[in-house]
Amino acid sequence: MAALTHCPYCALNCGLGLREERGVVVGFDRWKGSPLTRGALCSKGVTAWEQMPHHDRLLRPLVRRGGSLVETSWETALDAATAGFAHLAAQRGPEANAVLSGGSLTNEVAYLVGKFARLALRTPHVDLNGRMCMTSAGAAYTQAFGVDRAPTPLAELNRAQVAVVIGANLSSTFPVVIPSLLARLRRRGGRVIVVDPRAGRFVTDGDCWLALRPGTDAAVANGLLREIARRGALDEAFCADRTTGLGEALAGAESWTPDAVEATADVPAARLREAAALLAGAERVVYLHARGAEQQVTGVRNVRAWLNVALSRGHVGRPGCGIDMLTGQRNGQGGREHGQRCDQLPSGRSIENPDHRRVVAKRWDIDEDTLPGRGRTYVELLADARAGSVAGMLLLSTNPMVSAPDLAHTAAALDNLEHLVVIDPFLSETAQRATVVLPGTAFGEIEGTITSLEGRVLRCDQAVPPAAGRSEIDVLRNLANRLGTGRWFRHTRGRDVFDELRRVSAGGPVDYAGITWERLRDGDGVFWPCPSEDHPGTPLLHTESFGHPDGRARFVRVDASPPPEPTTAERPLVLTTGRVLPHYLSGAQTRRIPAQVALSPEPVAELHPSTAAALGLAEGGLARITSSRGQVVVAWGANRRLRADTVFLPYHWPVANRLTAADQLDPTSRIPNFKVTPVHVGPVATAPARPTDARPPLDRTTTARGMA
């Protein structure tokens, strides 16, 4: 039977089986009994297996000698990696080192990453690329609900009367299951409200589309809250019994009349009233939000504004209701639960809470005083590297040379490091700058667990051995041994780490204690919290109380404010970035898979046809896009379902983030402002070579396959 696992891309975690012959993955099977998706896959899932036997896979470690990366043995590379970190710690203190990791790692590797940073490197500086993805939503949910988890299984859409999709192009990002659930809702006579400057293919003519001006999310949400109250549709019993702060939230929304929202967000007053009437008249509403509202300097406030709307109607903790963050990365939920964030210990415990520190220290059998405090966040650590206060970095499955804001800033930061160690299955744009490159695993080469965007814990079985012979668990154990801290890293298998993880989580905010390895193969996964082995898990949160000590959810006053960088006569358009269906994150995997490249071979900017005509852009030509940080030349295409003042550019190539800002961060979540960048767009008089895949080929003289 094929090994059962889950797709390595989005956090729907579609199930699939991997077929193996003689230790090599040769194909896939649809896993008809897989949780939620029942064998359905998008094009990325169908071709995901191709990354494992890919000829670009790193099969031996690389070290930099004489300015070039050359192959070496594992022992030599591990020695070199360790020696660099040890030297910097001895010369400048442990805070000179930092760890950055990815949200696609298994729960077990994520847990070990945080533990390795704090116990082996003894640095507070550990963070994950979810800092650029999910932290605004997570911070808002923690503030409002006391829990960082989507409270509602997606299947509750089957009971909903209305769905609200906020800043999420489901056609490109979650094409499996969710669009089908919305189609069923429409067939039942329900309605879909879409809040986005760009309408994806899932949006129909019968939907209520609020095509807001980028950066005005809080104004729209406040306007809806005010209209709900004006119509007498507040769920006053729910608010009185289960929440606090409603009066403050209403005071913050009072000035946002439909006309004021229209003036600020360019959403017609009549359309806002239509949306408010739908919310006011429906007992069962599910709200789904994603990066459109979150990747802004006001990301946390934007999400809080939408939480205010949902709470005002009692649309949380009830069947057919809820508000869910659509986590983008495969394990974006689990990746932010188990201690690989700068402010967090395992199981969502706070690194600044004395009780939390005491529990984890006892379970790790260490002196509490040896636990470092809070560290710096992902983008801040890149700035520290550029300034020189951080000199060594370990990166696992994250590619900032494509995905971080302001790539010129990022390149300067990485090049200023004295020691850069990268663990990755491929020689990514970031790995090309490394001192040491250690081959990482692909998704079918390691066993472990992941947690879906719903909070459902899932098991991934190993199909084949790691292509380069070692897993991340093995690599971290060997690095820790060389640093003299091996007694805390004796694990050899994912299931062994999982057993420790769930024991450490017991009684914490994110409680996996009752979830056993065997139990995860018996059914449809298990929703946390699950405090004991006889507990069924908790698919629907907040049915009786919220996660705060008093059991109440928190409203908050949200004051809408303009973006930090306004448009000008010189840069009158707004750039917003996002995904296209064939690719994933930095494209390190999908830009190597022929079928996905054929579907989307290059970055293409989207503009409304009237805007393109006014700018003099020729069909089939190229466009030059310029921000205050740089310029790019790309192909462009017309999109009539995009605001005329907005430009969309996918971020899977090292192009879009040459334009975005590294110094515009949400004050709470520290998420970058990817969604609102003023730009100038113009035609290219003399067309240069078309910018296809900017990833340089591997130097075959320094790869195992090239030497075979």
Phi, psi and omega per residue, in radians:
M1 nan 2.453 3.124
A2 -1.069 2.551 3.060
A3 -1.143 2.338 -3.097
L4 -1.615 2.232 -3.114
T5 -2.613 -2.898 -3.102
H6 -2.356 2.587 -3.085
C7 -0.932 2.480 -3.076
P8 -1.463 0.133 -3.009
Y9 -1.802 -1.864 -2.977
C10 -1.294 2.995 -3.016
A11 -1.506 0.221 2.868
L12 -1.214 -0.493 3.074
N13 1.014 0.901 3.106
C14 -1.005 2.361 -3.092
G15 -1.444 2.581 3.044
L16 -2.702 2.803 3.038
G17 -1.850 2.542 3.126
L18 -1.927 2.190 3.117
R19 -1.585 2.383 -3.039
E20 -2.205 2.452 3.004
E21 -2.386 2.095 3.087
R22 0.946 0.752 3.061
G23 1.387 0.198 -3.134
V24 -2.222 2.357 3.048
V25 -1.275 2.213 -3.068
V26 -2.068 -0.053 3.141
G27 3.008 -3.014 -3.083
F28 -2.385 2.798 3.001
D29 -2.170 2.597 3.031
R30 -1.356 2.195 -3.128
W31 -1.608 1.633 -3.005
K32 -1.141 -0.391 -3.137
G33 -1.691 0.209 -3.079
S34 -1.204 2.554 -3.097
P35 -1.002 2.443 3.036
L36 1.195 -1.015 -2.945
T37 -1.598 -0.303 2.999
R38 0.908 0.761 3.053
G39 1.633 -0.135 3.121
A40 -1.260 2.477 -3.132
L41 -2.516 2.564 2.962
C42 -1.530 -3.102 -3.092
S43 -1.084 -0.587 3.109
K44 -1.133 -0.736 3.140
G45 -1.153 -0.658 3.138
V46 -1.094 -0.625 -3.075
T47 -1.781 0.052 -3.035
A48 -1.031 -0.627 -3.096
W49 -1.053 -0.426 -3.049
E50 -1.149 -0.311 3.125
Q51 -1.237 -0.434 -3.055
M52 -1.231 -0.875 3.096
P53 -1.530 0.267 -3.024
H54 -1.119 2.490 -3.093
H55 -1.205 -0.248 3.098
D56 -1.498 -0.080 -3.110
R57 -1.029 2.443 3.025
L58 -1.355 2.154 -3.092
L59 -1.933 -0.242 3.067
R60 -2.452 2.642 3.100
P61 -1.130 2.780 3.105
L62 -2.200 2.489 2.990
V63 -2.249 2.671 -3.115
R64 -1.549 2.141 3.095
R65 -2.362 2.198 3.140
G66 1.043 0.544 3.102
G67 1.540 -0.104 -3.106
S68 -2.103 2.633 3.024
L69 -1.482 2.175 -3.129
V70 -2.243 2.687 -3.118
E71 -1.214 2.623 3.081
T72 -2.670 -3.125 3.117
S73 -1.424 2.842 3.072
W74 -1.056 -0.768 -3.078
E75 -1.104 -0.732 3.128
T76 -1.132 -0.751 -3.116
A77 -1.166 -0.733 3.108
L78 -1.125 -0.680 3.072
D79 -1.066 -0.788 -3.104
A80 -1.150 -0.724 3.135
A81 -1.071 -0.813 -3.112
T82 -1.168 -0.754 -3.086
A83 -1.044 -0.682 -3.141
G84 -1.119 -0.784 3.124
F85 -1.167 -0.723 -3.126
A86 -1.128 -0.697 3.131
H87 -1.095 -0.801 -3.125
L88 -1.141 -0.701 3.120
A89 -1.117 -0.698 -3.134
A90 -1.194 -0.665 -3.071
Q91 -1.446 -0.607 -2.960
R92 -2.265 -0.023 -3.115
G93 1.674 2.726 -3.058
P94 -1.091 -0.407 -3.124
E95 -1.282 -0.058 3.026
A96 -1.316 -0.215 3.111
N97 -1.857 2.658 3.136
A98 -2.560 2.785 3.123
V99 -2.241 2.269 3.029
L100 -2.145 2.347 -3.035
S101 -2.359 -3.118 -3.020
G102 -2.022 2.690 3.131
G103 -1.454 0.098 3.066
S104 -1.727 -0.091 3.106
L105 -1.163 2.681 3.062
T106 -1.146 2.851 3.070
N107 -0.981 -0.654 -3.069
E108 -1.196 -0.766 3.124
V109 -1.208 -0.682 3.085
A110 -1.029 -0.755 3.107
Y111 -1.067 -0.785 -3.126
L112 -1.194 -0.568 3.122
V113 -1.062 -0.853 3.120
G114 -1.113 -0.703 3.127
K115 -1.156 -0.710 3.130
F116 -1.109 -0.788 -3.131
A117 -1.017 -0.782 -2.991
R118 -1.487 -0.553 -3.083
L119 -1.747 -0.586 -3.110
A120 -1.607 -0.894 3.097
L121 -1.484 -0.348 3.131
R122 1.025 0.611 3.129
T123 -1.906 2.559 3.027
P124 -1.394 -0.177 -2.951
H125 -1.583 1.585 3.043
V126 -2.468 2.270 -3.141
D127 -2.687 2.857 -3.112
L128 -2.122 2.872 -3.095
N129 -1.231 -0.145 2.946
G130 -1.068 -0.288 3.027
R131 -1.029 -0.461 3.134
M132 -1.725 0.191 -3.015
C133 -2.341 -1.058 -2.919
M134 -1.952 -0.062 -2.960
T135 -1.242 -0.514 3.081
S136 -1.118 -0.802 3.119
A137 -1.134 -0.783 -3.124
G138 -1.069 -0.749 3.121
A139 -1.126 -0.731 -3.128
A140 -1.132 -0.759 3.139
Y141 -1.138 -0.703 3.126
T142 -1.104 -0.738 3.113
Q143 -1.129 -0.748 -3.035
A144 -1.452 -0.773 -3.005
F145 -1.867 -0.315 -3.046
G146 1.428 0.118 -3.104
V147 -2.514 2.337 3.092
D148 -1.690 1.380 3.076
R149 -2.821 2.478 3.014
A150 -1.049 2.222 -3.012
P151 -1.451 -0.089 -2.926
T152 -2.284 2.159 2.997
P153 -1.052 2.522 -3.109
L154 -1.082 -0.444 3.130
A155 -1.068 -0.321 3.096
E156 -1.131 -0.275 3.030
L157 -1.065 -0.407 3.099
N158 -1.149 -0.333 -3.136
R159 -1.836 -0.179 -3.002
A160 -1.284 2.646 3.022
Q161 -1.675 -0.507 -3.139
V162 -2.426 2.491 2.986
A163 -2.138 2.456 3.103
V164 -2.067 2.116 -3.119
V165 -1.958 2.040 -2.960
I166 -2.048 1.977 3.059
G167 1.058 0.678 -3.112
A168 -2.439 2.062 3.035
N169 -1.591 1.553 -3.034
L170 -1.070 -0.480 -3.135
S171 -1.096 -0.552 -3.112
S172 -1.767 -0.518 -2.976
T173 -1.807 -0.597 3.137
F174 -2.394 1.081 -2.997
P175 -1.259 -0.275 -3.135
V176 -1.653 2.388 2.997
V177 1.303 -1.002 -2.977
I178 -1.122 -0.835 3.078
P179 -1.025 -0.592 3.106
S180 -1.170 -0.712 3.095
L181 -1.098 -0.666 3.094
L182 -1.179 -0.656 3.113
A183 -1.102 -0.693 3.086
R184 -1.123 -0.710 3.112
L185 -1.028 -0.772 3.131
R186 -1.099 -0.717 -3.131
R187 -1.124 -0.473 3.082
R188 -1.389 -0.024 -3.108
G189 1.664 0.107 3.107
G190 -1.380 3.021 -3.115
R191 -2.187 2.672 3.086
V192 -2.067 2.220 3.037
I193 -1.804 2.264 -3.135
V194 -2.076 2.205 3.136
V195 -2.023 1.754 -3.014
D196 -2.978 2.452 3.062
P197 -1.252 -0.165 -3.083
R198 -2.351 2.174 -3.110
A199 -1.647 2.121 3.083
G200 -1.338 3.095 -3.102
R201 -1.118 -0.412 -3.119
F202 -1.234 -0.269 -3.100
V203 -1.402 2.250 -3.141
T204 -1.858 2.929 -3.131
D205 -1.122 -0.435 -3.139
G206 -1.461 -0.091 3.126
D207 -1.370 2.760 3.077
C208 -1.655 1.721 -3.049
W209 -1.682 2.036 3.041
L210 -1.729 1.668 -3.068
A211 -1.489 1.300 -3.022
L212 -1.240 2.690 3.002
R213 -1.178 2.327 -3.125
P214 -0.945 2.342 3.112
G215 1.628 0.123 -3.089
T216 -2.042 0.432 -3.038
D217 -1.027 -0.800 -3.085
A218 -1.129 -0.603 3.106
A219 -1.092 -0.738 3.138
V220 -1.143 -0.819 3.139
A221 -1.088 -0.736 3.092
N222 -1.084 -0.700 3.107
G223 -1.076 -0.688 3.100
L224 -1.173 -0.725 3.116
L225 -1.057 -0.772 -3.141
R226 -1.087 -0.752 -3.123
E227 -1.160 -0.672 3.101
I228 -1.052 -0.780 3.127
A229 -1.143 -0.736 -3.111
R230 -1.080 -0.566 -3.137
R231 -1.424 0.010 -3.116
G232 1.230 0.478 -3.025
A233 -1.794 0.133 3.063
L234 -1.079 2.449 3.034
D235 -1.464 1.488 -2.978
E236 -1.153 -0.603 3.129
A237 -1.166 -0.793 3.115
F238 -1.075 -0.816 -3.108
C239 -1.103 -0.694 -3.124
A240 -1.238 -0.691 -3.045
D241 -1.454 -0.486 -2.906
R242 -2.263 0.076 -3.097
T243 -2.431 2.950 2.955
T244 -2.362 2.713 2.989
G245 1.574 0.173 -3.101
L246 -1.027 -0.723 -3.108
G247 -1.040 -0.726 3.116
E248 -1.122 -0.726 3.128
A249 -1.098 -0.751 3.126
L250 -1.146 -0.630 3.098
A251 -1.118 -0.679 3.115
G252 -1.186 -0.448 -3.118
A253 -1.599 -0.174 -2.955
E254 -1.006 -0.648 -3.076
S255 -1.387 -0.151 -3.040
W256 -1.597 1.215 3.027
T257 -1.186 2.840 3.069
P258 -0.946 -0.659 3.128
D259 -1.196 -0.663 3.109
A260 -1.165 -0.678 3.085
V261 -1.120 -0.722 3.125
E262 -1.091 -0.718 -3.123
A263 -1.156 -0.594 -3.078
T264 -1.592 -0.824 -3.005
A265 -1.736 -0.154 -3.099
D266 1.084 0.513 2.997
V267 -1.700 2.097 -3.107
P268 -0.947 2.415 -3.108
A269 -0.993 -0.675 -3.132
A270 -1.139 -0.648 3.135
R271 -1.217 -0.650 3.086
L272 -1.112 -0.744 3.127
R273 -1.116 -0.654 3.101
E274 -1.069 -0.798 3.129
A275 -1.109 -0.745 3.134
A276 -1.097 -0.673 3.122
A277 -1.123 -0.673 3.104
L278 -1.104 -0.776 3.140
L279 -1.193 -0.681 -3.119
A280 -1.193 -0.495 -3.056
G281 -1.665 -0.084 -3.064
A282 -1.889 2.281 3.077
E283 -1.405 -0.449 -3.056
R284 -2.162 1.899 -3.113
V285 -2.315 2.374 3.018
V286 -2.009 2.221 3.128
Y287 -1.834 2.295 3.116
L288 -2.163 2.118 -3.120
H289 -2.248 2.675 -3.102
A290 -2.471 -2.679 -2.896
R291 -1.171 -0.375 -3.119
G292 -0.949 -0.730 3.135
A293 -1.535 -0.300 -2.925
E294 -1.721 -0.634 -3.050
Q295 -1.469 1.096 3.134
Q296 -2.485 2.864 3.080
V297 -1.191 -0.264 3.048
T298 -1.880 0.424 -3.035
G299 -1.015 -0.797 -3.127
V300 -1.141 -0.761 3.124
R301 -1.108 -0.666 3.117
N302 -1.047 -0.816 -3.135
V303 -1.149 -0.728 3.105
R304 -1.021 -0.652 3.125
A305 -1.099 -0.694 3.106
W306 -1.261 -0.610 3.046
L307 -1.083 -0.661 3.057
N308 -0.999 -0.763 -3.128
V309 -1.085 -0.852 -3.103
A310 -1.096 -0.773 -3.138
L311 -1.141 -0.632 -3.087
S312 -1.058 -0.484 3.131
R313 -1.760 0.047 -3.095
G314 1.213 0.498 -3.075
H315 -1.572 0.697 3.122
V316 -2.450 2.416 3.063
G317 1.358 0.297 3.129
R318 -2.249 2.626 3.077
P319 -0.997 2.426 -3.141
G320 1.330 0.130 -3.105
C321 -2.274 2.869 2.992
G322 2.587 2.926 3.036
I323 -2.304 2.142 -3.010
D324 -2.154 2.390 2.948
M325 -1.450 2.277 3.136
L326 -1.560 1.547 -3.104
T327 -1.038 2.363 -3.007
G328 -1.535 -0.718 -3.066
Q329 -1.532 2.724 -3.091
R330 -0.807 -0.835 3.130
N331 -2.160 0.691 3.111
G332 -1.061 -0.539 3.095
Q333 -1.285 -1.008 3.134
G334 -1.112 -0.575 -3.115
G335 -1.099 -0.422 3.138
R336 -1.787 0.224 -3.103
E337 -1.838 -0.395 -2.826
H338 -1.993 0.345 2.913
G339 1.810 0.206 3.090
Q340 -1.726 0.461 3.012
R341 -1.968 2.657 -3.021
C342 -1.154 -0.339 -3.088
D343 -1.931 0.271 -2.882
Q344 -2.425 2.468 2.923
L345 -1.804 2.994 -3.096
P346 -0.975 2.665 -3.139
S347 1.103 0.608 3.060
G348 1.231 0.246 3.111
R349 -1.308 2.604 -3.124
S350 -1.482 2.333 3.139
I351 -1.265 -0.210 3.130
E352 -1.761 -0.003 3.137
N353 -1.613 2.041 -3.083
P354 -0.999 -0.688 3.129
D355 -1.141 -0.726 3.120
H356 -1.124 -0.751 3.121
R357 -1.077 -0.710 -3.103
R358 -1.120 -0.753 -3.127
V359 -1.107 -0.845 -3.089
V360 -1.167 -0.734 3.121
A361 -1.028 -0.742 3.135
K362 -1.124 -0.736 -3.090
R363 -1.309 -0.407 3.023
W364 -1.553 -0.112 -3.120
D365 1.036 0.925 3.083
I366 -2.312 2.887 3.036
D367 -1.312 2.201 -3.113
E368 -0.939 -0.604 -3.090
D369 -1.174 -0.307 -3.139
T370 -1.460 -0.197 3.094
L371 -1.237 2.169 3.069
P372 -1.100 2.882 3.090
G373 -1.555 -2.706 -3.116
R374 -1.240 2.416 3.107
G375 -1.834 -2.860 -3.111
R376 -1.714 2.745 -3.085
T377 -1.503 2.992 -3.010
Y378 -0.897 -1.032 -3.078
V379 -1.184 -0.601 3.086
E380 -1.129 -0.631 3.124
L381 -1.191 -0.605 3.035
L382 -1.121 -0.689 3.073
A383 -1.135 -0.660 3.107
D384 -1.144 -0.628 3.090
A385 -1.141 -0.708 3.114
R386 -1.142 -0.624 3.140
A387 -1.386 -0.325 3.093
G388 1.737 -0.063 3.139
S389 -1.330 -0.420 2.949
V390 -1.928 2.216 -3.048
A391 -2.071 -0.273 3.127
G392 -2.265 2.432 3.128
M393 -2.436 2.445 2.939
L394 -1.925 2.144 -3.139
L395 -2.041 2.286 3.089
L396 -2.141 2.028 3.015
S397 0.905 0.754 3.003
T398 -2.466 2.506 -2.956
N399 -2.273 1.289 -3.056
P400 -1.108 -0.354 3.129
M401 -1.232 -0.033 2.957
V402 -2.106 -0.729 -2.907
S403 -1.706 -0.260 3.134
A404 -1.429 2.691 3.131
P405 -1.257 2.658 3.088
D406 0.925 1.388 -3.035
L407 -1.118 -0.459 3.053
A408 -1.135 -0.737 3.070
H409 -1.091 -0.757 -3.117
T410 -1.139 -0.765 3.116
A411 -1.066 -0.740 3.124
A412 -1.110 -0.647 3.137
A413 -1.142 -0.871 -3.099
L414 -1.161 -0.654 -3.129
D415 -1.250 -0.322 3.127
N416 -1.506 -0.183 3.117
L417 -1.194 2.526 3.018
E418 -1.420 -0.473 -3.040
H419 -2.577 2.067 3.136
L420 -2.253 2.038 3.110
V421 -1.960 2.212 -3.099
V422 -2.117 2.256 3.014
I423 -1.904 2.036 -3.052
D424 -2.788 2.570 3.087
P425 -1.190 -0.392 -3.079
F426 -2.227 2.801 3.060
L427 -1.423 1.457 -3.085
S428 -1.239 3.026 3.086
E429 -1.027 -0.578 3.099
T430 -1.325 -0.736 -3.136
A431 -1.063 -0.505 3.129
Q432 -1.104 -0.302 -3.138
R433 -1.733 0.075 -2.953
A434 -1.387 2.789 2.947
T435 -1.430 -0.727 3.115
V436 -2.369 2.350 3.059
V437 -2.071 2.150 3.115
L438 -1.931 2.178 -3.109
P439 -1.064 2.343 3.095
G440 -1.784 3.067 -3.133
T441 -1.621 2.689 2.885
A442 -1.593 2.963 -2.887
F443 -1.099 -0.476 -3.111
G444 -1.587 0.123 -3.048
E445 -1.883 0.129 -3.117
I446 -2.564 2.415 3.074
E447 -1.572 2.663 3.135
G448 2.953 -2.890 3.110
T449 -2.213 2.733 3.016
I450 -2.380 2.882 -3.102
T451 -2.212 2.137 -3.044
S452 -1.268 2.992 3.128
L453 -1.084 -0.282 3.111
E454 -1.506 -0.173 -3.001
G455 1.570 0.320 -3.128
R456 -1.614 2.076 3.137
V457 -1.455 2.281 -3.030
L458 -2.230 2.638 -3.122
R459 -1.810 2.400 3.083
C460 -2.056 2.070 3.120
D461 -1.584 2.654 -3.126
Q462 -1.433 2.279 3.141
A463 -1.634 -0.710 -3.084
V464 -2.494 2.825 3.072
P465 -1.164 2.773 3.065
P466 -0.977 2.411 -3.072
A467 -1.020 -0.622 -3.121
A468 -1.718 0.109 3.012
G469 1.696 -0.255 -3.085
R470 -2.388 2.508 3.042
S471 -1.643 2.962 3.070
E472 -1.068 -0.576 3.087
I473 -1.079 -0.770 3.123
D474 -1.154 -0.734 -3.116
V475 -1.122 -0.808 -3.135
L476 -1.130 -0.635 3.085
R477 -1.093 -0.767 -3.124
N478 -1.199 -0.656 3.058
L479 -1.128 -0.758 3.128
A480 -1.098 -0.696 3.091
N481 -1.011 -0.751 -3.120
R482 -1.209 -0.417 3.110
L483 -1.591 0.058 3.091
G484 1.383 0.321 -3.096
T485 -2.134 0.438 -3.016
G486 -1.126 -0.351 -3.068
R487 -1.163 -0.330 3.098
W488 -1.626 0.034 -3.025
F489 -2.395 0.965 -3.075
R490 -1.608 0.036 -3.051
H491 -1.201 2.574 3.062
T492 -2.140 -0.369 -3.096
R493 -2.222 2.701 3.106
G494 -1.028 -0.704 -3.099
R495 -1.137 -0.519 3.087
D496 -1.188 -0.740 3.102
V497 -1.137 -0.701 -3.127
F498 -1.064 -0.700 3.115
D499 -1.071 -0.698 3.091
E500 -1.193 -0.763 -3.121
L501 -0.992 -0.815 -3.078
R502 -1.233 -0.553 3.069
R503 -1.169 -0.737 3.122
V504 -1.144 -0.540 -3.078
S505 -1.318 -0.277 -3.006
A506 -0.948 2.196 3.120
G507 1.419 -0.029 -3.120
G508 -1.517 3.070 3.108
P509 -1.032 -0.559 3.118
V510 -2.020 1.619 -2.941
D511 -1.763 1.923 3.093
Y512 -1.818 0.166 -2.911
A513 -0.967 -0.599 -3.081
G514 -1.587 0.081 -3.082
I515 -1.695 1.925 3.131
T516 -1.692 2.779 3.121
W517 -1.009 -0.783 -3.103
E518 -1.178 -0.664 -3.105
R519 -1.085 -0.530 -3.087
L520 -1.246 -0.260 3.074
R521 -1.718 -0.099 -3.057
D522 -1.436 -0.428 -3.042
G523 -2.592 -2.441 -3.059
D524 -1.674 0.602 -3.060
G525 1.365 3.103 -3.105
V526 -2.307 2.285 3.099
F527 -1.468 2.289 2.990
W528 -1.464 2.719 0.034
P529 -1.283 2.516 3.101
C530 -2.470 1.494 -2.937
P531 -1.318 -0.273 -3.122
S532 -2.560 2.821 -3.051
E533 -1.208 -0.324 3.069
D534 -1.681 0.096 3.106
H535 -1.461 2.409 -3.087
P536 -1.340 -0.114 -2.981
G537 1.542 3.000 -2.987
T538 -2.298 1.441 3.133
P539 -1.084 -0.788 -3.086
L540 -1.883 2.003 -3.119
L541 -1.488 2.841 2.927
H542 1.122 0.490 3.122
T543 -1.217 -0.508 -3.133
E544 -2.114 -0.576 3.129
S545 -2.696 2.831 3.083
F546 -1.688 3.109 -2.974
G547 -1.421 -0.105 3.093
H548 -1.299 2.706 -3.099
P549 -0.929 -0.597 3.133
D550 -1.521 0.001 3.094
G551 1.369 0.057 -3.070
R552 -1.812 2.541 2.990
A553 -1.395 2.733 -3.095
R554 -1.940 2.061 2.808
F555 -1.288 2.813 3.043
V556 -2.593 2.575 3.040
R557 -1.247 2.275 3.109
V558 -2.062 2.025 3.078
D559 -1.733 1.947 -3.136
A560 -1.166 2.481 3.142
S561 -2.449 2.718 -3.107
P562 -1.273 2.806 3.084
P563 -1.051 2.734 -3.070
P564 -1.215 -0.387 -3.109
E565 -2.160 1.769 -3.076
P566 -1.319 2.755 2.995
T567 -1.208 2.715 -3.139
T568 -2.398 3.056 3.071
A569 -1.088 -0.541 3.133
E570 -1.330 -0.637 3.136
R571 -2.254 1.443 -2.982
P572 -1.540 -0.214 -3.096
L573 -1.778 2.826 -3.137
V574 -2.015 2.154 3.061
L575 -1.509 2.309 2.972
T576 -2.235 2.458 -3.061
T577 -1.933 2.810 3.138
G578 -3.128 -2.857 -3.052
R579 -1.733 2.778 2.832
V580 -2.078 2.696 -2.978
L581 -0.978 -0.766 -3.013
P582 -1.237 -0.254 -2.988
H583 -2.138 2.911 -3.053
Y584 -2.399 2.244 3.080
L585 0.756 -2.168 -3.034
S586 -1.376 0.000 3.109
G587 1.334 0.114 -3.105
A588 -1.020 -0.526 3.085
Q589 -1.636 -1.001 -2.959
T590 -1.221 -0.484 3.109
R591 -1.289 0.005 3.058
R592 -1.856 -0.049 -3.078
I593 -1.786 2.019 -2.978
P594 -0.932 -0.749 -3.095
A595 -1.111 -0.626 3.141
Q596 -1.293 -0.666 3.089
V597 -1.123 -0.664 3.126
A598 -1.103 -0.619 3.123
L599 -1.265 -0.565 -3.111
S600 -2.617 1.497 -3.012
P601 -1.401 -0.274 -3.051
E602 -2.696 2.811 3.062
P603 -1.231 2.322 -3.138
V604 -2.202 2.126 3.068
A605 -1.361 2.444 3.086
E606 -1.858 2.347 3.046
L607 -2.386 2.675 3.022
H608 -1.147 2.462 -3.096
P609 -1.011 -0.586 3.116
S610 -1.181 -0.617 3.096
T611 -1.183 -0.792 3.137
A612 -1.045 -0.718 3.136
A613 -1.135 -0.742 3.140
A614 -1.132 -0.502 -3.133
L615 -1.505 -0.133 3.141
G616 1.351 0.453 3.119
L617 -1.370 2.265 -3.127
A618 -1.540 2.415 3.117
E619 -1.040 2.284 -3.103
G620 1.461 -0.007 -3.141
G621 -1.642 -2.872 -3.121
L622 -2.022 2.743 3.103
A623 -2.139 2.496 3.035
R624 -1.790 2.144 -3.137
I625 -1.981 2.232 -3.045
T626 -2.232 2.274 2.990
S627 -2.050 -3.065 3.129
S628 -1.253 -0.125 -3.115
R629 -1.859 -0.328 -3.127
G630 2.973 -2.980 3.121
Q631 -2.491 2.710 3.086
V632 -2.393 2.721 3.044
V633 -2.075 2.123 -3.055
V634 -2.446 2.845 2.949
A635 -1.192 2.762 3.110
W636 -2.367 2.756 3.083
G637 -2.483 2.697 -3.112
A638 -1.498 2.459 3.086
N639 -2.440 1.880 -3.118
R640 -1.245 -0.255 -3.118
R641 -1.759 0.614 3.097
L642 -2.253 2.464 3.093
R643 -0.993 2.563 -3.101
A644 -1.226 -0.313 -3.131
D645 -1.739 0.212 -2.999
T646 -2.150 2.498 3.041
V647 -2.092 2.305 3.080
F648 -1.900 2.392 3.119
L649 -2.466 2.195 3.130
P650 -1.242 2.632 -3.015
Y651 -1.829 0.268 -3.051
H652 -1.402 -0.115 3.104
W653 -2.055 2.771 3.108
P654 -1.333 1.057 -3.073
V655 -2.220 -1.065 -3.008
A656 -0.994 -0.706 -3.052
N657 -1.455 0.158 2.859
R658 -1.295 -0.256 -3.023
L659 -1.834 -0.364 -3.022
T660 -1.499 2.903 -2.987
A661 -1.752 2.387 3.048
A662 -1.638 -0.160 -3.071
D663 -1.894 0.230 3.082
Q664 -2.036 1.718 -3.046
L665 -2.172 2.533 3.022
D666 -1.051 2.324 -3.061
P667 -1.133 -0.389 3.140
T668 -1.708 -0.959 -3.044
S669 -1.477 -0.345 -3.071
R670 1.081 0.537 3.086
I671 -1.471 2.482 -3.139
P672 -1.288 2.869 -3.087
N673 -1.624 1.238 -3.094
F674 -1.324 -0.340 -2.921
K675 -1.701 -0.165 -3.055
V676 -2.426 1.550 3.129
T677 -2.178 1.993 3.087
P678 -1.122 2.331 -3.111
V679 -2.452 2.803 2.937
H680 -1.902 2.433 3.110
V681 -2.201 2.345 3.109
G682 -2.621 2.892 3.133
P683 -1.287 2.796 3.070
V684 -1.772 2.059 -3.058
A685 -1.157 -0.867 3.109
T686 -1.993 1.978 -3.019
A687 -1.262 2.130 3.007
P688 -1.366 -3.085 3.051
A689 -1.032 2.423 -3.097
R690 -1.123 2.355 -3.106
P691 -1.403 1.610 3.108
T692 -1.537 -2.266 -3.120
D693 -1.314 1.975 -3.103
A694 -1.359 0.031 -3.129
R695 -1.350 2.064 3.114
P696 -1.199 2.634 3.132
P697 -1.223 2.767 3.034
L698 -1.138 2.536 2.999
D699 -1.366 1.873 -3.031
R700 -1.140 -0.251 3.101
T701 -1.319 -0.221 -3.088
T702 -2.112 0.410 3.071
T703 -2.134 2.651 -3.089
A704 -1.071 -0.707 -3.121
R705 -1.194 -0.583 3.119
G706 -1.178 -0.462 -3.107
M707 -1.637 -0.162 -3.055
A708 -1.201 nan nan
